[in-house]
């Protein structure tokens, strides 16, 4: 039987559409993520015995890292899309981790009893959900007193790059329109603290920080520009952009070409700012 809180929360179940989907170009990005490059703000709070819930685990690379850091504990990776969990399980099995499991679920209505986890973590999730405040309330509900709710999200409006290749400004404007039409908030990073306060966390319980990804080496530029060029024409994002009337296929092809032009520039540089919150329960 579902937990009673999850039943009462059913009316709040996900209404937003995940803009990116799970095309290969998206998973190419997700599998690059590690606890070190995507959850460093959380690591000092971890202890070997902890029970962790990793929401929006995707292909499981961060989840597996967290499991390795709590060898006497357990990590539950939760994902709304069941099709990606086979890859997550393979990631954990390939690393010989026996203290991790993967389940499907919705952050708005978590099917776990109150106070189940020492840490509840979500990376690049709140920007995509229909009700991030409700999501944070659910994350707090399933976290033990004294435990931590942790979230990290990009802030698209603060993304910056050089040089100013024609077409990339149009990409950013288009992404904002598509993501918001899908019910998300692409500039989530700057809003995390406000959402946490609205969810009931006291100011003194919230630690807010910011860190960035940076792509500047030839390999990094080729990887970042290539995955965005492919995502722009071949992923769920591309379909949603066209079906929603936000762009034509020709416009998407021009944006993809701009990405490849930027990636080929020897002086190219790209920065991605993230907001982060650690909230004590």
C-alpha positions as CSV (number, residue, x, y, z in Angstrom):
1,X,0.0,0.0,0.0
2,X,1.3,3.5,-0.7
3,X,2.3,5.6,2.2
4,X,-0.6,7.8,3.5
5,X,1.2,11.0,2.8
6,X,1.8,9.9,-0.7
7,X,-1.9,9.2,-1.2
8,X,-2.9,12.6,0.0
9,X,-0.3,14.2,-2.2
10,X,-1.5,12.4,-5.4
11,X,-3.3,15.6,-6.6
12,X,0.1,17.3,-6.7
13,X,1.7,14.7,-8.9
14,X,4.0,15.8,-11.7
15,X,2.3,18.2,-14.2
16,X,5.5,19.5,-15.9
17,X,7.1,17.8,-18.9
18,X,10.8,16.9,-18.6
19,X,12.2,19.1,-21.3
20,X,15.3,17.1,-22.2
21,X,14.0,13.6,-22.2
22,X,16.5,10.7,-22.3
23,X,18.0,10.9,-25.8
24,X,21.6,9.7,-26.0
25,X,22.8,13.3,-26.2
26,X,21.1,14.0,-22.8
27,X,22.5,10.8,-21.2
28,X,25.9,11.8,-22.6
29,X,25.8,14.8,-20.3
30,X,24.2,13.0,-17.3
31,X,26.8,10.2,-17.3
32,X,29.6,12.7,-17.0
33,X,28.2,13.9,-13.6
34,X,29.9,12.6,-10.4
35,X,29.5,13.4,-6.8
36,X,32.8,15.4,-7.0
37,X,31.8,17.6,-9.9
38,X,28.1,17.9,-9.1
39,X,27.5,17.4,-5.4
40,X,30.7,18.6,-3.7
41,X,28.7,21.0,-1.5
42,X,27.0,17.9,0.1
43,X,30.0,15.6,0.7
44,X,31.2,17.0,4.0
45,X,27.8,16.2,5.5
46,X,28.0,12.5,4.6
47,X,28.8,9.7,7.2
48,X,29.5,6.1,6.4
49,X,26.2,4.8,8.0
50,X,23.8,7.1,6.2
51,X,20.6,6.3,4.3
52,X,20.3,8.5,1.3
53,X,17.6,9.2,-1.2
54,X,18.9,10.4,-4.6
55,X,15.9,12.0,-6.5
56,X,16.1,12.2,-10.3
57,X,19.0,9.8,-10.4
58,X,19.0,9.3,-14.2
59,X,21.8,6.9,-15.3
60,X,23.1,6.6,-11.7
61,X,26.6,8.0,-11.8
62,X,26.1,10.4,-8.8
63,X,24.0,7.7,-7.0
64,X,26.8,5.2,-7.3
65,X,29.4,7.7,-6.0
66,X,27.1,8.4,-3.0
67,X,26.8,4.7,-2.3
68,X,30.5,4.3,-2.3
69,X,30.8,7.1,0.3
70,X,28.3,5.4,2.7
71,X,29.6,1.8,2.7
72,X,27.7,1.0,5.9
73,X,24.5,2.8,4.7
74,X,22.3,2.6,1.7
75,X,21.3,4.7,-1.2
76,X,18.0,4.7,-3.0
77,X,18.0,6.2,-6.5
78,X,14.6,7.4,-7.6
79,X,13.7,8.3,-11.2
80,X,10.4,9.2,-12.8
81,X,11.4,7.6,-16.1
82,X,11.7,3.8,-15.7
83,X,13.5,3.3,-19.0
84,X,16.8,4.8,-17.7
85,X,17.0,2.7,-14.6
86,X,18.5,-0.3,-16.4
87,X,21.5,1.9,-17.1
88,X,21.6,3.1,-13.5
89,X,21.5,-0.5,-12.2
90,X,24.3,-1.5,-14.7
91,X,26.4,1.5,-13.4
92,X,26.1,0.3,-9.8
93,X,26.7,-3.4,-10.6
94,X,29.7,-2.5,-12.7
95,X,31.2,-0.8,-9.6
96,X,30.4,-3.8,-7.4
97,X,28.0,-1.8,-5.2
98,X,25.5,-3.8,-3.1
99,X,24.1,-1.0,-1.0
100,X,22.1,0.8,-3.7
101,X,18.7,0.2,-5.2
102,X,16.7,2.0,-7.9
103,X,12.9,2.7,-7.9
104,X,10.5,4.8,-9.9
105,X,8.5,7.7,-8.2
106,X,7.4,11.3,-8.2
107,X,9.1,13.9,-6.0
108,X,5.7,15.5,-5.4
109,X,4.4,12.4,-3.8
110,X,7.2,10.3,-2.4
111,X,6.2,6.7,-1.5
112,X,8.2,6.5,1.7
113,X,7.3,6.9,5.3
114,X,8.2,10.1,7.2
115,X,11.8,10.3,8.5
116,X,13.1,7.5,6.2
117,X,16.4,9.0,5.2
118,X,19.4,10.9,6.6
119,X,20.0,12.8,3.4
120,X,17.5,13.6,0.6
121,X,19.3,14.9,-2.5
122,X,18.2,16.2,-5.9
123,X,20.5,17.3,-8.6
124,X,19.1,19.3,-11.6
125,X,15.5,18.3,-10.6
126,X,13.7,21.3,-9.2
127,X,14.1,23.3,-12.4
128,X,12.0,20.7,-14.2
129,X,9.1,20.0,-11.8
130,X,5.7,21.6,-11.7
131,X,5.8,22.5,-8.0
132,X,9.3,22.8,-6.6
133,X,8.0,24.0,-3.2
134,X,5.8,20.9,-2.9
135,X,8.8,18.8,-3.9
136,X,10.9,20.3,-1.1
137,X,8.2,19.7,1.4
138,X,8.1,16.1,0.4
139,X,11.9,15.9,0.6
140,X,11.8,17.3,4.1
141,X,9.0,14.9,5.1
142,X,11.0,11.8,4.3
143,X,14.2,13.2,5.9
144,X,15.0,12.4,9.5
145,X,15.2,15.1,12.2
146,X,18.7,16.4,12.1
147,X,19.2,15.2,8.5
148,X,19.8,17.2,5.4
149,X,17.8,18.1,2.3
150,X,20.2,19.0,-0.5
151,X,19.4,20.5,-4.0
152,X,21.6,21.9,-6.8
153,X,20.2,23.4,-10.0
154,X,21.6,25.4,-12.9
155,X,20.5,28.9,-13.6
156,X,20.2,29.3,-17.4
157,X,20.1,33.1,-17.4
158,X,23.5,33.3,-15.8
159,X,25.1,30.9,-18.4
160,X,27.8,32.8,-20.2
161,X,30.2,32.1,-23.0
162,X,32.8,33.5,-25.3
163,X,33.0,34.3,-28.2
164,X,29.5,35.6,-29.0
165,X,28.8,33.2,-31.9
166,X,25.6,34.3,-33.7
167,X,22.8,32.0,-32.8
168,X,23.7,31.0,-29.3
169,X,21.8,34.0,-27.8
170,X,18.8,32.6,-29.7
171,X,19.4,29.2,-28.2
172,X,19.2,30.6,-24.7
173,X,16.0,32.5,-25.4
174,X,14.4,29.5,-27.0
175,X,15.4,27.2,-24.2
176,X,13.7,29.5,-21.7
177,X,10.5,29.6,-23.7
178,X,10.4,25.8,-24.2
179,X,11.2,25.0,-20.5
180,X,8.7,27.4,-19.1
181,X,6.0,26.2,-21.6
182,X,6.6,22.7,-20.2
183,X,6.0,23.9,-16.6
184,X,9.6,24.2,-15.5
185,X,11.8,27.1,-14.3
186,X,15.1,27.2,-16.1
187,X,16.5,29.9,-13.7
188,X,16.0,27.7,-10.7
189,X,19.4,28.1,-9.2
190,X,18.7,31.6,-7.9
191,X,15.3,30.5,-6.5
192,X,16.4,27.6,-4.4
193,X,16.7,29.5,-1.1
194,X,13.3,31.2,-1.6
195,X,11.7,27.9,-2.5
196,X,13.2,26.3,0.6
197,X,11.8,29.1,2.8
198,X,8.4,28.8,1.3
199,X,8.6,25.0,1.9
200,X,9.0,25.8,5.7
201,X,12.7,25.8,6.3
202,X,13.9,28.5,8.6
203,X,16.6,30.9,7.4
204,X,19.0,29.5,10.0
205,X,18.5,26.0,8.6
206,X,19.4,26.9,5.1
207,X,23.0,27.1,3.8
208,X,23.1,28.6,0.3
209,X,26.1,28.3,-2.0
210,X,27.0,28.5,-5.7
211,X,29.5,26.7,-7.9
212,X,30.1,26.4,-11.6
213,X,30.9,24.0,-14.4
214,X,33.4,25.4,-16.9
215,X,34.2,24.0,-20.4
216,X,37.4,25.4,-21.9
217,X,39.8,22.7,-23.1
218,X,39.5,21.4,-26.6
219,X,38.0,18.1,-25.3
220,X,35.5,19.9,-23.1
221,X,34.4,22.3,-25.8
222,X,33.9,19.5,-28.3
223,X,31.9,17.5,-25.8
224,X,29.7,20.3,-24.6
225,X,29.0,21.8,-28.0
226,X,28.4,18.4,-29.6
227,X,25.9,17.2,-27.0
228,X,23.9,20.5,-27.3
229,X,24.1,20.5,-31.1
230,X,22.7,16.9,-31.1
231,X,20.1,17.7,-28.4
232,X,18.9,20.7,-30.3
233,X,17.8,18.6,-33.3
234,X,17.2,15.1,-32.0
235,X,16.0,15.0,-28.4
236,X,12.6,15.5,-26.8
237,X,13.6,19.2,-26.4
238,X,13.7,19.5,-30.2
239,X,10.3,17.9,-30.6
240,X,8.7,20.0,-27.8
241,X,10.2,23.2,-29.4
242,X,8.7,22.4,-32.8
243,X,5.4,21.0,-31.6
244,X,4.9,23.9,-29.2
245,X,5.4,26.4,-32.0
246,X,8.6,27.9,-30.4
247,X,10.9,27.1,-33.4
248,X,11.0,25.5,-36.8
249,X,13.2,22.6,-37.7
250,X,15.3,25.0,-39.8
251,X,15.8,27.3,-36.9
252,X,16.9,24.3,-34.7
253,X,19.4,23.3,-37.4
254,X,20.8,26.8,-37.4
255,X,21.2,26.8,-33.6
256,X,22.9,23.4,-33.8
257,X,25.3,24.8,-36.4
258,X,26.0,27.7,-34.1
259,X,26.9,25.3,-31.3
260,X,29.3,23.4,-33.5
261,X,30.9,26.7,-34.7
262,X,31.4,27.8,-31.1
263,X,32.9,24.4,-30.2
264,X,35.5,24.7,-33.0
265,X,36.8,28.1,-31.8
266,X,40.1,27.8,-30.1
267,X,39.3,30.7,-27.7
268,X,35.9,29.3,-26.7
269,X,34.8,29.2,-23.1
270,X,31.5,28.4,-21.4
271,X,30.4,28.8,-17.8
272,X,27.4,27.2,-16.0
273,X,26.5,28.7,-12.6
274,X,24.5,26.6,-10.1
275,X,22.7,27.5,-7.0
276,X,22.9,25.0,-4.1
277,X,21.1,24.6,-0.8
278,X,21.7,22.4,2.3
279,X,18.7,22.5,4.6
280,X,18.8,21.0,8.1
281,X,15.6,19.3,9.1
